[in-house]
């Protein structure tokens, strides 16, 4: 979804591009765009697909136990193919000891890119505005150990527009951009805003950490431990203030304010 959205924006700007996808049949049909098939773990195919490419938008892979190793293979292919610059979609507050365990994977990937000697721009988006209604159960309850921590959600389309600007204009090498909305909300405020905009009965229920693991194990009995850690860690990062960033980057780079709950769900 993100890659396709960025590709369409770059096409509109007249930027030549090669769309590297797992399945060519699913690639968007865009004027002047080439298509190549490769996956992150298929190093030889990825290296071949990247021949002649100087700059790559590296959209992080889906959450997986071995995601960092998949990213390592991709970065190796970038270097082998002679790629000069990588624009990587990381995550807000990426750090080696981040409460959100997936953010640790993003930090390690950032370090892989640096260690490979590649020029880089890191985009660190907040949680997608697109997802917050999906955090609620069938009764409209958003539950988790977030306490009264705050977060500034960002719409995926706003991230896509930021990425398109970074990929098509100069002055972004070596930059790390926190890509967020401009309003820091608690989950209580988030639920109230969703209820106001949609007319549905959303509310937030704070959980202890033990309760959060128990509720997620009950509804997802086959989920592995690393996935549970990621789900619960999202809320812990909010509670501990790691997500309390409202950066202004969307307006700075795109010239318009980021979408909020009313814009997206209204």
DODOPA-182770 format. One record per residue (C-alpha): residue in three letters; chain; x, z, y. Coordinates in Angstrom, 3 decimals, padded with zeros to 6 digits. Layout:
BEGIN
[lose 'ALA'; 'A'; [X; Z; Y]]
...
end
This chain:
BEGIN
[lose 'UNK'; 'A'; [000.000; 000.000; 000.000]]
[lose 'UNK'; 'A'; [002.703; 000.944; 002.478]]
[lose 'UNK'; 'A'; [005.016; -001.945; 001.585]]
[lose 'UNK'; 'A'; [002.227; -004.503; 001.853]]
[lose 'UNK'; 'A'; [001.125; -003.136; 005.208]]
[lose 'UNK'; 'A'; [004.663; -003.314; 006.598]]
[lose 'UNK'; 'A'; [005.142; -006.826; 005.202]]
[lose 'UNK'; 'A'; [001.982; -008.072; 006.922]]
[lose 'UNK'; 'A'; [003.120; -006.625; 010.230]]
[lose 'UNK'; 'A'; [006.565; -008.201; 009.920]]
[lose 'UNK'; 'A'; [004.983; -011.535; 009.060]]
[lose 'UNK'; 'A'; [002.949; -011.297; 012.251]]
[lose 'UNK'; 'A'; [006.183; -010.751; 014.170]]
[lose 'UNK'; 'A'; [007.713; -013.869; 012.614]]
[lose 'UNK'; 'A'; [010.301; -011.926; 010.596]]
[lose 'UNK'; 'A'; [011.666; -013.728; 007.523]]
[lose 'UNK'; 'A'; [011.379; -011.521; 004.459]]
[lose 'UNK'; 'A'; [011.651; -011.381; 000.708]]
[lose 'UNK'; 'A'; [009.025; -009.306; -001.079]]
[lose 'UNK'; 'A'; [010.544; -007.595; -004.111]]
[lose 'UNK'; 'A'; [007.786; -006.454; -006.442]]
[lose 'UNK'; 'A'; [007.282; -005.438; -010.049]]
[lose 'UNK'; 'A'; [004.538; -008.029; -010.490]]
[lose 'UNK'; 'A'; [004.644; -011.222; -008.416]]
[lose 'UNK'; 'A'; [000.906; -011.746; -008.938]]
[lose 'UNK'; 'A'; [000.244; -008.661; -006.810]]
[lose 'UNK'; 'A'; [002.461; -009.669; -003.894]]
[lose 'UNK'; 'A'; [000.655; -010.503; -000.648]]
[lose 'UNK'; 'A'; [000.673; -014.184; 000.290]]
[lose 'UNK'; 'A'; [002.392; -014.314; 003.666]]
[lose 'UNK'; 'A'; [003.694; -017.299; 005.649]]
[lose 'UNK'; 'A'; [007.425; -017.772; 005.181]]
[lose 'UNK'; 'A'; [007.820; -014.871; 002.745]]
[lose 'UNK'; 'A'; [009.698; -015.287; -000.528]]
[lose 'UNK'; 'A'; [008.777; -013.265; -003.613]]
[lose 'UNK'; 'A'; [011.121; -011.856; -006.271]]
[lose 'UNK'; 'A'; [010.436; -009.621; -009.257]]
[lose 'UNK'; 'A'; [012.491; -006.504; -009.944]]
[lose 'UNK'; 'A'; [012.087; -002.769; -010.455]]
[lose 'UNK'; 'A'; [014.295; 000.081; -009.289]]
[lose 'UNK'; 'A'; [015.636; 000.840; -012.749]]
[lose 'UNK'; 'A'; [016.448; -002.830; -013.537]]
[lose 'UNK'; 'A'; [019.767; -002.906; -011.711]]
[lose 'UNK'; 'A'; [020.762; -006.464; -012.587]]
[lose 'UNK'; 'A'; [017.377; -007.904; -011.631]]
[lose 'UNK'; 'A'; [017.321; -005.911; -008.404]]
[lose 'UNK'; 'A'; [020.853; -006.993; -007.494]]
[lose 'UNK'; 'A'; [019.913; -010.628; -008.097]]
[lose 'UNK'; 'A'; [016.719; -010.297; -006.078]]
[lose 'UNK'; 'A'; [018.659; -008.915; -003.118]]
[lose 'UNK'; 'A'; [021.230; -011.672; -002.842]]
[lose 'UNK'; 'A'; [021.563; -012.768; 000.776]]
[lose 'UNK'; 'A'; [019.535; -009.821; 002.106]]
[lose 'UNK'; 'A'; [021.121; -007.704; 004.856]]
[lose 'UNK'; 'A'; [018.398; -005.105; 005.416]]
[lose 'UNK'; 'A'; [016.028; -003.419; 002.955]]
[lose 'UNK'; 'A'; [012.878; -001.379; 003.409]]
[lose 'UNK'; 'A'; [013.264; 001.101; 000.563]]
[lose 'UNK'; 'A'; [009.842; 002.553; -000.211]]
[lose 'UNK'; 'A'; [010.331; 005.647; -002.328]]
[lose 'UNK'; 'A'; [009.131; 005.452; -005.909]]
[lose 'UNK'; 'A'; [006.140; 007.310; -007.283]]
[lose 'UNK'; 'A'; [006.627; 010.978; -008.133]]
[lose 'UNK'; 'A'; [008.387; 011.268; -011.466]]
[lose 'UNK'; 'A'; [010.730; 013.642; -013.241]]
[lose 'UNK'; 'A'; [013.520; 011.047; -013.009]]
[lose 'UNK'; 'A'; [012.724; 009.678; -009.542]]
[lose 'UNK'; 'A'; [016.158; 010.489; -008.104]]
[lose 'UNK'; 'A'; [017.827; 008.581; -010.946]]
[lose 'UNK'; 'A'; [015.572; 005.578; -010.296]]
[lose 'UNK'; 'A'; [016.540; 005.774; -006.644]]
[lose 'UNK'; 'A'; [020.200; 006.045; -007.615]]
[lose 'UNK'; 'A'; [019.900; 002.793; -009.575]]
[lose 'UNK'; 'A'; [018.226; 001.073; -006.630]]
[lose 'UNK'; 'A'; [020.894; 002.216; -004.175]]
[lose 'UNK'; 'A'; [023.568; 000.947; -006.571]]
[lose 'UNK'; 'A'; [021.862; -002.446; -006.584]]
[lose 'UNK'; 'A'; [021.715; -002.468; -002.779]]
[lose 'UNK'; 'A'; [025.444; -001.891; -002.577]]
[lose 'UNK'; 'A'; [026.274; -004.405; -005.322]]
[lose 'UNK'; 'A'; [024.173; -007.084; -003.585]]
[lose 'UNK'; 'A'; [025.917; -006.613; -000.242]]
[lose 'UNK'; 'A'; [022.971; -005.049; 001.605]]
[lose 'UNK'; 'A'; [024.163; -003.677; 004.940]]
[lose 'UNK'; 'A'; [021.295; -001.439; 006.079]]
[lose 'UNK'; 'A'; [018.539; 000.565; 004.377]]
[lose 'UNK'; 'A'; [015.366; 001.857; 006.005]]
[lose 'UNK'; 'A'; [014.143; 004.555; 003.620]]
[lose 'UNK'; 'A'; [010.731; 006.251; 003.547]]
[lose 'UNK'; 'A'; [011.708; 009.867; 002.991]]
[lose 'UNK'; 'A'; [009.556; 012.911; 003.727]]
[lose 'UNK'; 'A'; [009.189; 015.477; 006.493]]
[lose 'UNK'; 'A'; [011.564; 018.451; 006.215]]
[lose 'UNK'; 'A'; [013.579; 016.841; 003.410]]
[lose 'UNK'; 'A'; [016.221; 019.397; 002.485]]
[lose 'UNK'; 'A'; [018.060; 020.641; -000.611]]
[lose 'UNK'; 'A'; [015.998; 023.854; -000.776]]
[lose 'UNK'; 'A'; [012.687; 022.562; 000.596]]
[lose 'UNK'; 'A'; [009.604; 024.436; -000.580]]
[lose 'UNK'; 'A'; [007.968; 021.092; -001.349]]
[lose 'UNK'; 'A'; [010.008; 020.097; -004.369]]
[lose 'UNK'; 'A'; [009.475; 016.362; -003.860]]
[lose 'UNK'; 'A'; [011.115; 016.727; -000.433]]
[lose 'UNK'; 'A'; [014.262; 017.791; -002.299]]
[lose 'UNK'; 'A'; [014.204; 014.441; -004.126]]
[lose 'UNK'; 'A'; [013.993; 012.652; -000.777]]
[lose 'UNK'; 'A'; [016.942; 014.620; 000.584]]
[lose 'UNK'; 'A'; [019.025; 013.716; -002.464]]
[lose 'UNK'; 'A'; [018.096; 010.050; -002.012]]
[lose 'UNK'; 'A'; [019.120; 010.167; 001.640]]
[lose 'UNK'; 'A'; [022.489; 011.523; 000.519]]
[lose 'UNK'; 'A'; [022.826; 008.730; -002.078]]
[lose 'UNK'; 'A'; [022.318; 006.147; 000.671]]
[lose 'UNK'; 'A'; [024.882; 007.813; 002.925]]
[lose 'UNK'; 'A'; [027.393; 008.195; 000.092]]
[lose 'UNK'; 'A'; [027.069; 004.474; -000.686]]
[lose 'UNK'; 'A'; [028.362; 003.733; 002.807]]
[lose 'UNK'; 'A'; [025.181; 001.903; 003.854]]
[lose 'UNK'; 'A'; [023.858; 001.928; 007.401]]
[lose 'UNK'; 'A'; [020.525; 003.717; 007.386]]
[lose 'UNK'; 'A'; [017.378; 004.738; 009.174]]
[lose 'UNK'; 'A'; [015.355; 007.498; 007.544]]
[lose 'UNK'; 'A'; [011.610; 007.680; 008.168]]
[lose 'UNK'; 'A'; [010.317; 011.157; 007.368]]
[lose 'UNK'; 'A'; [006.508; 011.051; 007.447]]
[lose 'UNK'; 'A'; [004.224; 014.030; 007.260]]
[lose 'UNK'; 'A'; [001.443; 014.200; 004.680]]
[lose 'UNK'; 'A'; [-000.794; 011.145; 004.970]]
[lose 'UNK'; 'A'; [-003.976; 011.636; 006.943]]
[lose 'UNK'; 'A'; [-005.468; 009.306; 004.334]]
[lose 'UNK'; 'A'; [-005.124; 011.987; 001.641]]
[lose 'UNK'; 'A'; [-006.471; 015.189; 003.153]]
[lose 'UNK'; 'A'; [-010.096; 014.638; 002.137]]
[lose 'UNK'; 'A'; [-008.821; 014.138; -001.422]]
[lose 'UNK'; 'A'; [-007.375; 017.646; -001.379]]
[lose 'UNK'; 'A'; [-010.934; 018.988; -001.487]]
[lose 'UNK'; 'A'; [-012.819; 019.563; -004.728]]
[lose 'UNK'; 'A'; [-016.384; 018.388; -005.399]]
[lose 'UNK'; 'A'; [-017.699; 021.302; -003.310]]
[lose 'UNK'; 'A'; [-015.538; 020.381; -000.323]]
[lose 'UNK'; 'A'; [-013.112; 023.275; -000.833]]
[lose 'UNK'; 'A'; [-009.443; 022.744; -000.010]]
[lose 'UNK'; 'A'; [-007.538; 025.466; -001.796]]
[lose 'UNK'; 'A'; [-003.868; 026.407; -001.850]]
[lose 'UNK'; 'A'; [-001.346; 029.010; -000.648]]
[lose 'UNK'; 'A'; [-000.968; 027.516; 002.857]]
[lose 'UNK'; 'A'; [-002.052; 030.671; 004.748]]
[lose 'UNK'; 'A'; [-002.203; 029.885; 008.485]]
[lose 'UNK'; 'A'; [000.678; 027.392; 008.503]]
[lose 'UNK'; 'A'; [000.305; 024.210; 010.523]]
[lose 'UNK'; 'A'; [000.802; 020.517; 009.864]]
[lose 'UNK'; 'A'; [000.441; 017.281; 011.871]]
[lose 'UNK'; 'A'; [-000.833; 014.648; 009.424]]
[lose 'UNK'; 'A'; [000.024; 010.978; 009.965]]
[lose 'UNK'; 'A'; [-002.014; 007.916; 009.027]]
[lose 'UNK'; 'A'; [-000.258; 005.585; 006.603]]
[lose 'UNK'; 'A'; [-000.984; 002.667; 008.938]]
[lose 'UNK'; 'A'; [000.834; 004.463; 011.763]]
[lose 'UNK'; 'A'; [003.844; 004.920; 009.490]]
[lose 'UNK'; 'A'; [003.672; 001.213; 008.590]]
[lose 'UNK'; 'A'; [003.713; 000.248; 012.240]]
[lose 'UNK'; 'A'; [006.685; 002.525; 012.930]]
[lose 'UNK'; 'A'; [008.524; 000.962; 009.986]]
[lose 'UNK'; 'A'; [007.802; -002.556; 011.255]]
[lose 'UNK'; 'A'; [009.212; -001.668; 014.666]]
[lose 'UNK'; 'A'; [012.337; -000.133; 013.151]]
[lose 'UNK'; 'A'; [012.878; -003.172; 010.919]]
[lose 'UNK'; 'A'; [012.419; -005.729; 013.697]]
[lose 'UNK'; 'A'; [014.144; -004.142; 016.703]]
[lose 'UNK'; 'A'; [017.621; -002.823; 017.426]]
[lose 'UNK'; 'A'; [018.861; 000.673; 018.154]]
[lose 'UNK'; 'A'; [017.742; 002.551; 015.051]]
[lose 'UNK'; 'A'; [020.918; 002.718; 012.942]]
[lose 'UNK'; 'A'; [021.807; 006.272; 011.962]]
[lose 'UNK'; 'A'; [018.472; 007.651; 013.162]]
[lose 'UNK'; 'A'; [016.184; 010.032; 011.299]]
[lose 'UNK'; 'A'; [012.618; 009.858; 012.577]]
[lose 'UNK'; 'A'; [009.996; 012.520; 011.869]]
[lose 'UNK'; 'A'; [006.803; 010.451; 011.763]]
[lose 'UNK'; 'A'; [003.831; 012.728; 012.393]]
[lose 'UNK'; 'A'; [000.535; 013.063; 014.173]]
[lose 'UNK'; 'A'; [000.441; 014.819; 017.508]]
[lose 'UNK'; 'A'; [-001.823; 017.764; 016.624]]
[lose 'UNK'; 'A'; [-000.690; 020.721; 014.532]]
[lose 'UNK'; 'A'; [-003.599; 022.100; 012.518]]
[lose 'UNK'; 'A'; [-004.056; 024.917; 010.025]]
[lose 'UNK'; 'A'; [-005.957; 024.007; 006.877]]
[lose 'UNK'; 'A'; [-008.877; 026.096; 008.148]]
[lose 'UNK'; 'A'; [-008.925; 023.906; 011.270]]
[lose 'UNK'; 'A'; [-008.419; 020.797; 009.146]]
[lose 'UNK'; 'A'; [-011.473; 021.603; 007.028]]
[lose 'UNK'; 'A'; [-013.558; 022.389; 010.096]]
[lose 'UNK'; 'A'; [-012.539; 019.115; 011.733]]
[lose 'UNK'; 'A'; [-013.356; 017.142; 008.575]]
[lose 'UNK'; 'A'; [-016.751; 018.826; 008.355]]
[lose 'UNK'; 'A'; [-017.494; 018.064; 011.995]]
[lose 'UNK'; 'A'; [-016.510; 014.402; 011.707]]
[lose 'UNK'; 'A'; [-018.023; 013.607; 008.292]]
[lose 'UNK'; 'A'; [-020.991; 015.972; 008.164]]
[lose 'UNK'; 'A'; [-019.833; 017.238; 004.779]]
[lose 'UNK'; 'A'; [-019.268; 020.958; 004.018]]
[lose 'UNK'; 'A'; [-015.474; 021.217; 003.950]]
[lose 'UNK'; 'A'; [-013.738; 024.600; 004.039]]
[lose 'UNK'; 'A'; [-010.330; 026.082; 003.214]]
[lose 'UNK'; 'A'; [-009.759; 028.798; 000.644]]
[lose 'UNK'; 'A'; [-006.332; 030.410; 000.694]]
[lose 'UNK'; 'A'; [-004.854; 031.142; -002.739]]
[lose 'UNK'; 'A'; [-001.959; 033.240; -003.924]]
[lose 'UNK'; 'A'; [000.836; 031.297; -005.574]]
[lose 'UNK'; 'A'; [-000.292; 032.487; -009.016]]
[lose 'UNK'; 'A'; [-003.872; 031.457; -008.285]]
[lose 'UNK'; 'A'; [-002.698; 028.031; -007.126]]
[lose 'UNK'; 'A'; [-000.826; 027.380; -010.355]]
[lose 'UNK'; 'A'; [-003.728; 028.662; -012.437]]
[lose 'UNK'; 'A'; [-006.347; 026.517; -010.685]]
[lose 'UNK'; 'A'; [-004.236; 023.387; -011.028]]
[lose 'UNK'; 'A'; [-003.405; 024.038; -014.675]]
[lose 'UNK'; 'A'; [-007.118; 024.503; -015.357]]
[lose 'UNK'; 'A'; [-008.062; 021.164; -013.804]]
[lose 'UNK'; 'A'; [-004.971; 019.273; -015.019]]
[lose 'UNK'; 'A'; [-004.040; 020.797; -018.404]]
[lose 'UNK'; 'A'; [-001.620; 017.987; -019.304]]
[lose 'UNK'; 'A'; [000.333; 018.037; -016.035]]
[lose 'UNK'; 'A'; [004.048; 018.795; -016.515]]
[lose 'UNK'; 'A'; [005.661; 021.730; -014.723]]
[lose 'UNK'; 'A'; [007.528; 019.531; -012.222]]
[lose 'UNK'; 'A'; [004.228; 018.013; -011.086]]
[lose 'UNK'; 'A'; [002.575; 021.405; -010.692]]
[lose 'UNK'; 'A'; [005.573; 022.586; -008.670]]
[lose 'UNK'; 'A'; [005.139; 019.603; -006.365]]
[lose 'UNK'; 'A'; [001.424; 020.176; -005.856]]
[lose 'UNK'; 'A'; [001.790; 023.876; -005.109]]
[lose 'UNK'; 'A'; [004.952; 023.311; -003.088]]
[lose 'UNK'; 'A'; [003.037; 021.182; -000.582]]
[lose 'UNK'; 'A'; [001.045; 024.231; 000.488]]
[lose 'UNK'; 'A'; [004.039; 026.559; 000.405]]
[lose 'UNK'; 'A'; [005.892; 024.262; 002.801]]
[lose 'UNK'; 'A'; [002.936; 024.472; 005.179]]
[lose 'UNK'; 'A'; [002.744; 028.271; 004.884]]
[lose 'UNK'; 'A'; [006.470; 028.681; 005.545]]
[lose 'UNK'; 'A'; [006.437; 026.539; 008.684]]
[lose 'UNK'; 'A'; [008.458; 023.675; 007.229]]
[lose 'UNK'; 'A'; [005.722; 021.170; 008.075]]
[lose 'UNK'; 'A'; [005.018; 022.454; 011.595]]
[lose 'UNK'; 'A'; [006.474; 019.394; 013.339]]
[lose 'UNK'; 'A'; [004.674; 017.150; 015.827]]
[lose 'UNK'; 'A'; [007.314; 014.672; 016.886]]
[lose 'UNK'; 'A'; [005.831; 012.077; 019.238]]
[lose 'UNK'; 'A'; [007.685; 009.307; 017.353]]
[lose 'UNK'; 'A'; [004.581; 007.181; 016.732]]
[lose 'UNK'; 'A'; [003.812; 006.915; 020.442]]
[lose 'UNK'; 'A'; [007.476; 006.472; 021.350]]
[lose 'UNK'; 'A'; [008.051; 003.536; 018.988]]
[lose 'UNK'; 'A'; [004.636; 001.852; 018.876]]
[lose 'UNK'; 'A'; [003.284; 002.505; 022.354]]
[lose 'UNK'; 'A'; [000.062; 004.143; 021.183]]
[lose 'UNK'; 'A'; [-001.020; 007.612; 020.110]]
[lose 'UNK'; 'A'; [-001.165; 008.359; 016.385]]
[lose 'UNK'; 'A'; [-004.543; 008.548; 014.711]]
[lose 'UNK'; 'A'; [-006.171; 011.918; 014.234]]
[lose 'UNK'; 'A'; [-008.902; 013.130; 011.906]]
[lose 'UNK'; 'A'; [-011.686; 011.882; 014.185]]
[lose 'UNK'; 'A'; [-010.086; 008.429; 014.450]]
[lose 'UNK'; 'A'; [-009.530; 008.073; 010.718]]
[lose 'UNK'; 'A'; [-012.667; 009.664; 009.275]]
[lose 'UNK'; 'A'; [-015.118; 009.083; 012.128]]
end
